[in-house]
Amino acid sequence: MQEQLRNHSSGHKGEQSLNYFYRYLPKNDVNLLHGIRILHDNYYFQMDTLVITPNFLTILEIKNLTGHLFFDDKFSQLIRTYDGKKEAFSNPIEQVKRQRCHLNEILLQQKYSAPIPIDSLVVMTNPNVIIEATPTYKEAYEKVIKSPSLQQKFQEFIQKNKQTVLTQKQIKKLIKYLSKVSSSYDPDVCELFEINKRDLITGVLCPSCDQSIMTYVWGSWHCHPCNTSSKIAHVEALQDYAYLISTKISNREAMKYLHLSSSYQTNHLFRSLKLPTSGSTKSRKYNLTPLLEKTT
């Protein structure tokens, strides 16, 4: 899980670092869409950044890798050497080609009057990365760049695609459509990491010592080992429940999860949170989604 978190954080950092270089793209004719994830042919495909212009589209696959990278066309793989260790990665050139194929199919379904050219690039954002490829791998030399080369590559695309194929009205419509059909990646974390939900530690963790389970007494949560007291410690516990188990919880489930002694206490806490509910009195479920929105 920590490895996944590191990879995700590294990728996010790489995408954020490109904001500096986006400033050098033509401001009037460029629209950027980030993190577009679309269901097509029963599978999701995701584009880190889609650049939309009146003349062409460009898909950017962004990688924040370090070390020595070697693109091998014979086996279509990316080999990284870092700290004396070799690792094989899926080939991002092939990945972005698949994204281009899916996007092209979606555009054809929308029946634009003229074909829309789609270019693609693999952008390496780490300034210290070393990139090499087999001499015969033409696509690697054409499609893999470092961040500072984005402006130059974009100018090449402008020279290659001089015909206007999208009006400003069509661009707005395309952005609206892609944003509408895009969905965020929200997996079941326990299922993803093969964790039995019964193995999760329940209760309200102390925000100070982060080890002890707090006790609810007279409207406050108390940690006996470190004497910390809090009136809102249950909020973080319910956020964890939403992330790990479900965004909906019943009074009975909350009472068991928070280690409360009565349904009266549970009702009191939920009334103060003012969460939306669904179902009748006996089957009532509280929607925890607003608690997650407070953390973003």
N, C-alpha and C positions, 0 to 999 in steps of 0.2 A: 504493500500500500504506500509506503514511504517512497519507493522507487517510482510508482505511478505519479505521486504528487510532485516529485522532483521533475519528472518529464513534462508534466502539465505546466508547472511553474516556469520551466525553461522555455517551453514553446510560447507561453503567454508573454514572457519577457522579450522574446525575439520579435513577436508581432508588434509589441509596443514600440520597440526600437525603430521599426520602419516608419513610424510617424514622422520622424525627422526628414526622411528622404521623400516622403509623399509631398512635402512642401515644394519640391522642385518639378513636380508634374504640372502640366498646364491647368491652371485653376478654373478657367471658364468651362472647359469641355470634359472635365473628369469627375465622375461620381464613384465613390468607393462603398462597397458593401462588404462587411466583415462577418465571418462565421456563418455563412449561409449553408444550411443543412437540409437537404430535400430528399423525400422518398421518391424513388423512380425505379420501376421494374422490380418492386418488392424489396429493394435495398436502398439504404441511405448513402448519399455521397455528400461530402462536405468540402467547401472551398474556404480556405483561410481568408483570402481577399479576392473579390471580383471587381475589376476596374471597368467601368462602363463609359464609353465615349460615343459620339455620333457615328464614328467610322468603324469601330471594332470593340471587342471585349478582350480582356486579359485576365486569366486566372493566375493568381500567385499562390504557390505552395511554399510556406515559410518554414525554414528549419533553423533552429538555434543549436547546432551541433559544434563541438570543439574537437580538436585533434587533427589527424590526417585522414582525409576522405578520398576514397578511390572508387570511381564509377566503372563498373565492369559490364560491358555490353554482351559478352559471351554468355554469362549466366544471369544477366539483367539484375544485378545486385549492387548495393552500396556497401563497401567495406570500410569500417572505421578502425584506425589504430590509435589508441589513447592509453597512455601510461603503460606501454608495452603489451597491451591486450588488444586482440583483434575481435571485432564484432561485425556481424552481417545485419544489415537493415534492408527492409523492403525498398525497392527502387522508387524514389519520389518522382522520377521522370515518367515512369509508367503510371504512377498514381495520378499525376496531373493530366496525363493523356486520357485516363478513364473518366476523370472529372469533365474534361472537354467533351468527350463522347456523350455523357449524360446530359450536360447542359445543352449541347447541340440538339439532342432529341427533344428536349423540353421547348426549345425555341421553335423547332419545326412544328410542334403541336400547337403553338400559339399563332402560327400562320402569318409570319411577317412577310411583307411584300417582296423583300429581297433577302438573300442569305446573309447572315451576320458573321463576319470573320471572327474567329476566336483564337487568340494567341495564348500561350502559357509559359510560365517561368517558374523555376525552382530558385528561391532566394535564400542564400545562406547569410544569416544576420550576425554570426559571431565573427568579429574582425580578426581573430587569431586562427581561424580554421584554415587548413591547407587543403586545396582541392586539386585532384588529378583524375585523369581518366585514360582508358586505353586509347591509343592513337586512332583506332577505327570508330570510336564512339562519337559520331558527328553530333548527335542530339545533345550529348552532355556539354559540348563546347558551345552549342547554340542556346540551350535552355537553362543551364545552371550558371547563376551569377552571384556575386556578393552585393550587399545592399547599396554601396556607392555607385554601382553600375546600372541601377534601376533607371535613372534619368536618361542615360545614353541608349539603353535598350528600348525605352519607350519612344524615343525619337526615331529609332529604326522602324518601329511598328507604325508610327505616324507616316513615315515616308512610304511604307509598303501599302498602307491602306488609306488611299486618298479619297475614295468615294464615300459620300455620306449615305448611310443606310438607315439611320434612326433619327427621327425628329425629336425635339425636346419633349414634345407631348408623349411620344412613344417611349422615350427614356424614363419619364416619370411613371408611365404605366408599367413598364418592365420592372422598375425598382419596387413599385407597390405590389406587383404580383409575386416576385421572388421573396420579398419580405413576408408576404402572407402565407406562402406555402412552406416557408422555412420553419423548422422546429428545433428547439434546443435539445442537446443530448442530456438526458436525465435518467441514468440507469438505476436499477435497484442495487445499491452499494453492497448489501450483504450477499445478494446472489452473485454479483460480479466477482467478489473475492471469496465466494464459497464459505460464508460465515453463517452458522446457525443462529437465528435471531434469539433463540433461547439462551445463547451463551453471552449475550450482551449484559453488561452490568446496568441494573436499573437504579432508580433513585436520583436525587438531586446532589450532584457533586459540589463540594465546597469550592467557591471561586478563589479562595486564598491558598489552601494547602493542596487542592486538586486531587486529594486522595480519599478523603472521608465523605461518607454519605450524610447529608444534613437531615435534621429532624424539624418537622413543622409544629411550632408551638405558639399559640396565641397570635396568629397572623404574621409570623416571621419564621424564616428558616435559620436554624442554629447548628453550628458545627462545634461539637463538644471538645475535640482535641485542640483546636486553635481559637475557640471562642468567637469565631466570625459570625456575624448576624446579617441577614439580608431579607428584604421583602420581595425581591424579584428573581431570586436564584432559580426558581422553577421555569422561567422563560427559556433559559439556555437548555435546560433538560428537555423541554418540549420541542425546541428547535432540533435537538439531536434525534428525538423521536421521529420528527417529520423527515429528516434526512435519511435515517437508517431503517425506519419501519413503515410509517405511513403518514400522509399529510392529514389524515382524519383519525380522530380518536374519540371513543365514547367515555362517558363519566366513569364507568366501571374500569375500563382499560387505564385511564389516567390515574385513578385511585391506586391501582396496583403498581403502575409504573413509577409514580412519584412517592410511593410508600406512605400514603395518607391513611389515616385511621377511620375516616368516615366520608360518606358521599357529600355531606354538608360542606366539608372542607374543600372538596373538589369543585362543587358548585360555586362556592365563594371565590375561588381562584379564577374560574372561567368567566364569572360575571365581571370581574375586574379587567380581564383581557378583552372583553367585548368582541369575541370571535364569531364569525358567521356559523350558523348551524344548519343541519339538514335532518330530516326524519322527525317522527313524533317523539313524545316525551320518553317512552321506554327505549326507543331505538335511535335516540338523538346522537348525532355525531358532530364534533366540533372541527372546523376547518382550520388547520394550523398554518396555512400558506401565508397569511398576513405577518406571522412571526418571522418567517424567512425573509420577507421583503424588508423588514427592519434591519437586516444584517447586510444588505447589498448597498 
